[in-house]
Amino acid sequence: MPRTVLRFAGGRELTFGDLGARDGVLGGINAIIVGNYLTTLGRDPQDDLDLLEELSMPVKALSETL
C-alpha cells in the first residue's frame, strides 16, 4: 500500500516507548506527529529526529509533499 499514510501520534510514548517507536518506523510507519499534542505532552521533537537519523530514515518537509 504505497499510498497509505501510517501515523504515530499522541500517547505513543506511553504505549510503545522508545523500542516501540523504533519498531514502528522499521515496520512501516511513515508519518510521526512530533512535539506536544492537543491533550497529551509528547517527546522532544529532537528525540524523534535523532531516532530517524539513527535509522537512516529521510525526513521530508511538509512543503515538499504538497
C-alpha positions in Angstrom: 0.0 0.0 0.0 2.5 2.6 -1.1 0.0 5.5 -0.9 -1.1 4.7 2.7 -0.1 7.1 5.4 0.5 5.4 8.8 1.0 7.9 11.6 2.3 7.8 15.1 0.6 10.3 17.3 -0.2 11.2 20.9 0.2 8.5 23.5 2.8 6.6 21.6 5.4 7.4 24.2 3.4 5.7 27.0 2.0 2.9 24.9 5.1 1.9 22.8 8.1 3.6 24.5 11.3 4.0 22.6 11.6 0.4 21.4 8.0 0.5 20.0 8.7 3.7 18.2 11.8 2.2 16.6 9.9 -1.0 15.6 7.0 1.0 14.3 9.2 3.1 12.0 11.0 0.0 10.8 7.6 -1.7 10.3 6.2 0.9 8.0 5.1 4.0 10.0 5.8 6.8 7.6 4.5 9.9 9.5 5.2 11.0 13.0 3.4 13.8 14.8 6.1 15.4 17.0 6.1 17.7 20.0 3.2 18.3 22.3 -0.3 17.2 21.2 -3.7 18.7 21.9 -4.2 17.0 25.3 -1.0 14.9 25.7 2.6 16.0 26.3 4.9 14.5 23.7 8.5 13.7 23.3 11.1 16.4 22.5 10.9 16.7 18.6 14.7 16.4 18.5 14.4 12.9 20.1 12.3 11.8 17.1 14.7 13.4 14.6 17.6 11.7 16.3 15.8 8.3 16.0 15.0 8.8 12.3 18.6 9.8 11.7 19.9 6.8 13.6 17.7 4.5 11.4 18.8 6.3 8.2 15.2 7.4 7.5 14.8 10.5 5.4 12.8 13.4 6.6 10.7 15.2 4.1 9.5 18.7 4.8 5.7 19.2 4.5 6.1 21.8 1.8 7.9 19.2 -0.4 4.9 16.9 -0.3 2.3 19.5 -1.4 
